[in-house]
Amino acid sequence: MKAKKIDPFQCASIPAVFFGAGVMKNIGTAASRYGKTVLLVTGGSSLARSGRLDEIVSHLRGADMTVSHIVVTGEPSPEKVDEVTGEYRKKGADLVISVGGGSVIDFGKAVSAMMPVEGSVLDYLEGVGTKSPDGRKLPFLACPTTAGTGSEATKNAVLSRVGDNGFKKSLRHDNYIPNAAIIDPELSVECPQDITAACGMDAFTQLLEAYVSTKANPLTDALCESGLRYITDAIVPSATQGAGDVTVRGNMAYAAFLSGVTLANAGLGVVHGLASPVGGRFPIPHGVVCANLMGPALRLTVAGLVEMQDDPASHTVLDKFTRIGALFSNEVDRGKPDTVDHARRLVDTVYDITEKLGVPRLGSYGMTESDVDEIVSKADNKNNPVPLTSDHMREIVLERI
Amino acid sequence: MKAKKIDPFQCASIPAVFFGAGVMKNIGTAASRYGKTVLLVTGGSSLARSGRLDEIVSHLRGADMTVSHIVVTGEPSPEKVDEVTGEYRKKGADLVISVGGGSVIDFGKAVSAMMPVEGSVLDYLEGVGTKSPDGRKLPFLACPTTAGTGSEATKNAVLSRVGDNGFKKSLRHDNYIPNAAIIDPELSVECPQDITAACGMDAFTQLLEAYVSTKANPLTDALCESGLRYITDAIVPSATQGAGDVTVRGNMAYAAFLSGVTLANAGLGVVHGLASPVGGRFPIPHGVVCANLMGPALRLTVAGLVEMQDDPASHTVLDKFTRIGALFSNEVDRGKPDTVDHARRLVDTVYDITEKLGVPRLGSYGMTESDVDEIVSKADNKNNPVPLTSDHMREIVLERI
């Protein structure tokens, strides 16, 4: 037997995890080790309407904590971060807790980072400001209510300015990784079908792209495999007949968390390389973009790998696709995941999932053929295992208009 | 398809990882984000003799850091922790770095924890003192030179007092998990054969016991599988003809790191439940105890699981043993890891590895039949998937005298 070589790699820290239905009951205990005064960030009204917001506040107060509550709606903006930070730098807070989707988590992450420093968050935003964050922050707990972005595991907060000089930029530092992710699938059972589908496809794409990324390492491989193992049986039910099933929601929440860990450490592929210019031009939910592009991108990537089969590196990646294909056809435990058929079946499965989830095509958001060239000109392959050409990219987008 | 239920679980944070041959060159960059003044803790003379100590100090100084160097030999004692802490609380330090085996890492971990507080470490030791640590500490980087305890990933430091009122007790807090593990397999190539073998068997036992622990969760399962995948081909070569091979050492170092993560979050089994009273009575290296007990403990555990095959829980565990058995016989990729044969073959493989590594039997350290009853009376099953009886435990120890 010959030891498998592990190439040098780095992984950022992974937050503490509190996982399980009902685990939000322990939010007071989890939070109280970081201090007494909480800045609680939540999204729109659904958390309040369901009564869960009151429960969360009362769990925190039950642990003798003082709670200030902030509501964020829409995309998190630098101005809103500055407004909240300005107020609470004076009033003081020991820690920040976000309960919500990716935007709410990103907002809380940015506030926790800006509280101990001076000036505007714009000064520290990548590609916007001139200062580098030094990593100081208040402790930050992330409690996701959607299973999607994986922001509860990542070191960056995406802030947006909309309008003519609009941008989407990251505030980023290894220390901004949340101290803990408190993942209670009960919080996501009321998430609407279209959002659940889009978020789920985002997580699925992140796991799959990180898994076969040129920057993947044994640790991200292990976590991707685990996430993909749990997402396979849950992704369609979570947005259809199983939406109320906490087990299904739990599988998605677990997979989404791992998609955050792995994308941050292994990088992503051509789907995300195309999603960025698409998202910059059309207000299409990110997960919808991913869901649309994933089928054709995967088809062309697998085809490229099959052509390159003489290259041992392409073999390793093809084996990975094969393993996931086998997972979806439930054959991994019965053995024989050793043919390219499984990889091809994975491609079909991705198309099939997109179909079953009723993901709207890109054309329904106003995209036409005439937009494709500009999108492709701004796209890149990121860490895709096969470098696709502009023609390939054009084919991918055109197929989904 | 039916979503697999994930029971509620908690995982402590996982440190940032810098892995690879030569990665110690970056110690200056990694350390400088935590401050300017380093307390560097190392073990005996081998690091100095090989010239690596000078290199490390020069990498740190090259990053404009001031370095104070402390040497720890033997078991880390509370008195020595107090002595060092007393001195450096006055002199000041921004962070602590340990470069060494498990004892050196534990010592540095304890010093980093005691620096910002008052009093003796004895006040905070479990079962000795009356105070609970509040989690404050200096940043701490762990650079292992053996592949064994996994202390570079865990939240506790084991301190020992030898002699009549001797003890081995833990200083423990989630925050004591190192900020980063810097794992450079080049540091372990000179580790002697007997220590490599004992450490390797410790890591192997930790991975296997955590994997089948009653407290295992999907995240620890994924990490155990990954660690076991890399340990299989490396454990024997690492202490024999492949000792100088950085790839082999790297596989062991990677597996040992994961053994620390998983034991801390999933717990251990009867081997560790017996190793504790054995180690309390005889000065046998912990890894040697594990290596001796692992074969018979596994044999009885697998037999118990086969008897309990009507219980679905036992099936899940048996499947895990089967999967690892298949890994060792290199058959997992060719499929059919679906018979109890693989689990039985795993038992044989463990005996075989112990044999090939030339691990001395317990009797060679002075243990006799007359010691066994007392050892068994103080043993427990911990989180072993099958609760073994005292008779079983007696059989395990007797077999290895």
Interface residues (C-beta under 8 A of the other chain):
Chain A: M1 K2 A3 K4 K5 I6 D7 P8 F9 Q10 C11 A12 S13 I14 P15 A16 V17 F18 F19 G20 A21 G22 V23 R33 G135 D174 N179 A180 N217 P218 L219 D221 A222 L223 E225 S226 R229 Y230 T232 D233 A234 P237 G242 D245 T247 V248 G250 N251 Y254 N330 D333 R334 G335 K336 P337 D338
Chain B: M1 K2 A3 K4 K5 I6 D7 P8 F9 Q10 C11 A12 S13 I14 P15 A16 V17 F18 F19 G20 A21 G22 V23 R33 G135 D174 N179 A180 N217 P218 L219 D221 A222 L223 E225 S226 R229 Y230 T232 D233 A234 P237 G242 D245 T247 V248 G250 N251 Y254 N330 D333 R334 G335 K336 P337 D338
